[in-house]
Amino acid sequence: MTVRVLISDKMDPKAAAIFRDRGIEVDEITGETPEQLIARIGGYDGLAIRSSTKVTKAVLDAATNLKVVGRAGIGVDNVDIPAATARGVVVMNTPFGNSITTAEHAIALMFALARQLPEADASTQAGKWEKNRFMGVEVTGKTLGLIGAGNIGSIVASRALGLKMKVVAFDPFLTPERAVDLGIEKVELDELLKRADFITLHTPLTDQTRNILSAANLAKTKKGVRIINCARGGLIDEAALKDGLDSGHIAGAALDVFETEPAKDSPLFGTPNFISTPHLGASTSEAQVNVAIQVAEQMSDFLLLGGVTNAINMPSLSAEEAPKLKPYMALAEKLGKLVGQVVGDDIKGVSIEVEGAAAQLNQKPITGAVLAGLMGTYSDTVNMVNAPFLAKERGLDVREVRHDREGAYHTLIAVEATSAKGVRRVAGTLFGNDSPRLVELFGIEIEAELEGAMLYIVNTDTPGFIGKLGTALGNEGINIATFNLGRRKARGDAASLVAVDGKIGPDTVKALCALDGVRKVVPLSF
């Protein structure tokens, strides 16, 4: 089956070349209206974008075959992430392709502020020679405050340390060990504001970071501070920033990003000691090539091999890991389906346990597969992307447990479902490292393949029951493909998993329930 990708924004030609080299059919159609994109998108498996295309809920609703959206760049503000997740569409970005470019732009703006370069240039070209007017400051020995010490922030830190600056950073996700590795000091935000001579922001825009440099926080800064933002508009209260510049408390500010873009009438324009650039952080020829190559490779790996890299809405799974994890994920999904169909709507929580060889693998995709199987009981459009989202919507408590021990099987995945009736557990292993097999069913040892149409039957262990069951199925015109039986003890509870040819209707279920000793009959589908 042909895999198709649409490139809807202008992108380096190397992206399309990579798709074609990997055997993917690609169309480069840019500049379309939202209505045109909605009319076109239904035929594509992948959508590669930059910042112009808006992937709205309306677009996603029309994208009936879409599996992945790839953003050539970092920001995904133009993608409706919740809607994509609900539709089961993976959203990827390329956070490293333009990291150096953005970091270098921040350093360039820091130098421009320190030496008032734009104003000095304009003055000199106007025929003035105002040498005494532009008295700058050195960056050597100054303290640089990083708000955000992730990928780009850490690159800025390394450049600043090379300039003999002292670097302090506020980042809740920065570990003390990582701070030591970077050669920087981790501090709280108030401490950074008090000490920094230069502040540069490198954090995404979230509810927690919006206006992180508010009027109140700007008032806490050191007098004469210089502020740079190459990250996201909305991190700084722009009106408060202007007040700080006008009062002289803030010595200078340089923004590459604005709360509203394109910025055509910002109140900051014309303010002394203010520098602006039109969102140029990622705008170098090298960066444009890098992000185009990266997004094409990531999307190809996902569409062809199942590899997930730099996804916003699901765990990463490298192209190398995907083949190794594939049989484990198949087993996990079958176990989730079994639990979902037998226990039903009453499930309040689920625990996914791995041991043996499975415990050495990336557990997140295994968890995602269990949830995809489980939530498929409630929806016919579930996959590994939206299953965790749907589970959260239902208030399902999900736990992951990893055991280093190796038990009776070289590898084992167990799923425990908690409901008002207690905890129900199923477990499975792989035969020959690639054949999923059930080995435990609600406390009963039983070996079975989970394939096609099946019946789960609970009965009292009595002589002659299997014969009666076979006769009853024969009377209904149902042929048995395989029969798997287990019990807790003689004359106690017994459980059967019967694979049959064809679907099981309600009349057949009713007939089986009428057999002596039968307590439960559940039709299953795998």
N, C-alpha and C positions, 0 to 999 in steps of 0.2 A: 504494500500500500504506500502510495506517495506521500511523503511528509512535505507540507507547504509552510513557508514563512513569508510574512509581509514586512518589509522595511518601510515604515511610514514617515520617517524623518530623514533629512539629509545625513548621510553617514559615509565614512571613508569606504571606497570601493572594495577594500580588502575584506570587509564583513560579508558582502554578497559572494565574493570569491570563496571564502571559507565554507559557507553554506553549500555552494555548488560542488566544491571538492569533496564534501562529505555525503553527497548524493541527495541533498535537500533541494527541492524546487523553491526558488525565491523570486519574489516580485518586489521591485523598488518603485513605489508609488507614493510620492510625497506631496504635501501641500493640500490635501483633501479637506473638505469641510467635515464637521462631525457627522452630518447626515450621510455623506458619501462613504465615510469609514464604516458607519453602522451597516450600510447596504452591502459593503464588500467583505467585512471581516468574517462572516460565517464560514467561509471556505478554507480558513487557515488554522494550522496547528500552533503556530508561533507568531508573535508580534514583536518586532524590534523597533525601539523608539529612542529618541533623545528627549528634549524638553518640550517640543512643540505639540506633539500629539497628546491629547487628554483622554486617558483611558477611564471613562466614566462608567457608572453602573449601566447606562443605556448601551454603551459599546459592549460591555461584558455580557449583557443579556442577549445581545445579537450574535455573540461569538460562540456559537454552539459547539464548535470543534476545538476551541482554543485551549491549549494546555499550559502555555508559558508566555509571559511578557518579559522581555529583556530590555532593561534601561541601560543604554550606553552612557554611563555617568553614575554619580552617587545619588543625587536626590530623586525621590520617587513621589514628590508632591503632586505630580500630574497623573498618578494612578490611584484609583479608589481601592486601597488595599483590603478593607473589609469586604467589599463586594467581590473582589477577585478571589479572596479566600473562601467566601461562601459558595462561589461557583466552582471551586476546586482548581483554580488557575494559579500556578506558581509565578511569583513575581521576583525577578532577579535584578540586581544592579551590579555595577563594576566599581567597587569602592577603592580599588588600588590603581586603576589605570591612569587616573589624573591626580594622584596624591602628591607626588613631587611637584607637579605644576602648581597646584593650589598652595602648597607650603611655600614655594619660592615666591609666589605672588604676595603672600602675607609678609615675608621678609622684605620684599621690595617696597611695600607700602610702609613698613616700619622705617626703613632708611629714608623714604621720601618725607615722612613726617619729621624724623629727627633733623633733617637738613633743609626742610621747607622747599624742596626741589621744584614742585609745580609753580609756586608763586615766584620763586627766584628766576625760573625760566621765562615766565610771562613778563616779569619786570625787565629782564635783560633784553628780551626781543622787542620790547616797547621802546628801546633806546635809553633806558635808565641804567645807571650803574650804582645800585643801592647796596654796596658791599656791607655797610654797617647795619642795614635793616635786617638781614637774614642771618641772625646769630643762632646756629643750630646747637644740638647737643650730641655728644658721643653715645654710642650704644655700649661700648666696652665698660664693664663694671656695673652696668645697670641691671635692674631686676625685671625679668620678663614674666608676666603672669599668664599662664595658659588656662583657659576655661575649656576643658576637654583635652585629654591627653591620649586619644586613640591613635589611629593610623597617621592622619595628617598632623595632629598635634605633636606626636612623637618625632616626626620629621622636622617640624619647626624647632622643637627642643634641641635636636642634634645640631641644627644650623646655628642656633643661638649660643649654644655652648662653645661652638667653634669660634664665635665672635667674642668669647670671654665674658658672656653675660651669665648672671645667676638666674636659674629658672625655677619658679614655683608653680605648682599646678593644682587646680581644683577639678577633681573628677571622681564621683562616687564609685566608679568601676575600676579605678586605678589601684592595684594592690601595692603594698609597701615593697614587695620584692621587685615588681616591675618598675617602680619609681627608682629604686637603687640601680637597676640595670640601665635605666635611661640617664642616670646621673642628675636627677631632679629631686625637688623636695615636694612631698604631698602636703597640702594645707587645706583648711576649710576656706569657704568663699570669702568670709569677712577678713580673714588674715591676708588673703591674696589682694583684696581691694585696698587694704591698708598699706601693703608693702610694694606693690608693683609700680614701676616707672612706665612700663608698656604693658598693655593687656591685649591679648589676641584670642579670639573665640574660634573654637573648633569642635562644636557639638551640634547634633541634630536639633531641629525645632520640634519640641514635644510640649505637652501641657506643663511639664516640670521646668523646661528651659525657656519657655516664652517670656520675653522681657526679663531675662535673668539679670541684665543690666537695666534695672528699673530706675526711676528717679531716686528712690531711697538708696539703692545700691550705688548709684553713681555718686551720691553725696558722701558715701563712705570711702571713696577712692582718694588716693594721695593727690594733693594739689600739684598740678603740672603733669598729670598722667596723660599718656597718649594711647588711643584705643583703635584697634584694627579688627574688622570683621570681614572675613572671606568665607564664612560658613553659610549662614542662613539669615535672611531678613526676618525680623520679628524677635531676634534675640536681644535687641537693644530698643529701649523706649526712645524713638528718634526725636520727639519733642523735648524730652529731658536732656538728650545729648546736645541739642542746639542750645538749650539754656546754659548747660555747663560750659560750652564753647564761648558763648556770649559773655558769661561772667568771668571767664579766664581761669576757672577752676580746672577745666580740662584744657590742656595745652594744644591738643590736636586730635583729630579723628580721621580715619580712612575707612570708607565702606566700599566693598565690592558688591554687596548685596543689600537689598532694601525690602521693607515690609510689603510694599506694593511695587511690582515690576511689570513692564518697564517703568522705571522711575522717571517721570517727565516733569513733575512740579514739586519735588521734595522741599520742605521748608529749610532743609540743610543747605541747599544750593546757594552759593554766594556767601556763606558764612566763613569768616576768616579762619585759617588753619584747618580747613576741611578739604579732604581729597576724596574724590569719587571715581570709580571705574564701573563700566557696565557689565557686571558679572563676568569678569574675565578670568576668574581663578583657574578654570580648566581649559582656557583657550590658548593652547599652544599646538603646533602641528604634531608634535610627538604625542601629546595627550589624546588628541582626536583619533589618531591611528591606534593607540593602545586600547582605548575603550571600545572602539569598533571591533578590533580583533578579539578582545576579551568577551564581549557580549555574544559574538557569533560562536565562539568556542564553547561557552557555557551553555547556550541554547542548544547547540548541536549535541553536546554530551547528554543533555537531558532528554531530548527528543529521540535520540538513537540508542542511548545506553542506560538511561535512567539516572545518570549522575546529576546531583543537585549542588550547585556552587553559588555562594553569595545570595541565597534566597532570603527574602524578607519574611516570608510567611510559612516556612517549613524548615526542618533541620537539614543541614548540609549532608550530602552523600556523594563522595567522589566517584568519578567514572571507574576508578580502579576498585572501589569498595562495592559498587552496585552488583556486579556479577556474583561476588562472594556472598552478598547478603540476600540475593534474590530468592533462593530456596527457603531461607529463614523467614523472609517476609511473606512468602506464600503460606508457610506453616502458620505464622502468626495471624494472618488474615482469616484462615480457615478456623482457627481456634476462636477468634473474635466472633465469626459468624455463628459458630456452634453455640457459644454462650448467649449471644443476642437472641437467637431463635428459640432456645429452650427456656431461658430465664425470663426474657421478654421485657416489658416496659418497667418492671419493678426495680431495675438495677440502679443503685445509688452510688456505687463506687466500683472501681476495677483496679486490680493490681497485676502488673506484668512482671514476672520473674524470669530471669535467665540464669543458666548455670552451665558449667562445662565449656565447650567450644563457643557457645552462643555468648557467654559472658566476656569473651575476648573481643567482641565486635561492637560497633557503634549501635547502641541500644535505641536511639531515637527513631530510626526508621522501623525497627521492630515494633515499638510502641505505636507508631503511626499506622502500621499495617493492622495491628490488633483493633485499634479504634475504627479503622476503615471497615473492617469486617463487622464489628459490633454495631456501629452506627448505620450500616447498610440495612439493618433491620427496620430502621425508622425512615429511611430516605433512599430513593433509587438513584441519587446523583452524588453519592459519597465517594471520596477518594482520600488518599493520604494527606492531601492539602487541607481539605475542609473538615475532615473527621475530628481533629482536636478542637476546632472552632465549634462544631455541632455538639461535641461532648461538653464543652464549657457552657454552651447555651442551655443544656439540659441540667446543669449543675452537677455533672458527674465528677466525682473525686477520682483522680488518676494518680497512681503511684507506680514507680519503677523500682525494682529490687534486683540487685546483681549479686550472685553468689559465686565466690571463688572456688567452691568445692565442685568436685565431679562425682555424681551419684551413679546410679545403675546404668545410665545412658551417657554416651560421650558428649551429648549436647541435649539440652532440654529447655523448652519454653513452656511456662505455666501461666494460665490466666485465672485469676480469682475474681468472681463477681459477688459483690455484697448487695443483698436486698433485704426486705423486711423478713424474709424467710431464713436468712442466714447467709453463709458464705458457700458458694458453689465453685468448685475448682476443676479445670480441665488442663491437660498437659500433653505435649507432643514432642516428637524427636524427628530426626532425619535419618532415613535408611540410605546407606550408600552416599551420604552427604548431600543428597539432592532430592530425596523422595519423602515428602511430609507424611507423618504417620501419627495418629492419635494413640496414646498409651495409657491415659488415665481419664476417666469420665465420672466426675462427681463422686470421687472416692472409690471407684471400682476400676480395677485394672482391666483394660480392654485394648486390643490392638485393632486398628481399623484405618483404612484410607477414607478420607473425607472427599468424596467426588459425586457430582451429579445429584440425583434425587435419592433421598434416604429417609428412613423412619427411625425415630428414637422412641423406644418402647421400654417402659418400666413395668415390671410384673413380679409376682411372688414366684420364687424358684420352685416349680413343681414338675413331676415327671409328665412327659407328653406335651408340654407347652409348645415346644418348637414345632411339633407336628401340627398342632391345632392352628398355630400362627401361619404355617405354610399353606394349610388347607384354606384358611380364611382369605389369604391373599390370592390363592388360586381361584377361589369362588368370585373374587372381584376382578379377575383377569389381569392380575399383577404378577409379573415375573420377577423372581429374586435373582439379583446379580451376585451379591456377596452377603454373607451373614456373619456378624461378629457379636459374640456374647461374653458377658462377664458377670460376676456376682460377688457379693461381700462374703457370704457364707452359705452353706447348704440350707435350702428351704428358707433363705432370707431374701433380701432384695436382689433382683437380677436386672440387668440392663442390656438391651439389644440395639445394635446399629445395623439396619438392614438397607443395603443398596438395592434399588429397584429400577426396572425399566419403565420410564414414563412418570408422569406426575401423579401425586396422591390427592384425590379429591376428598371432600368432607364426608361423603357416603362411606368411603373406605375407612376413614378414621373412626366413624361411628361404629362400623362393623367390628373393627379391632377392639375398640373400647368395651364392646359387649362380651369379649372373651373372659372366661373365669380367671381371676388373678391379675388382670391388666389394670394398672392404676393410672397410666399416662401414655398418650400417644401424640407425638409431635412430628409433623412432616418437616423435613429439612431440605435445603437446596444449597449446593456448593458449586 
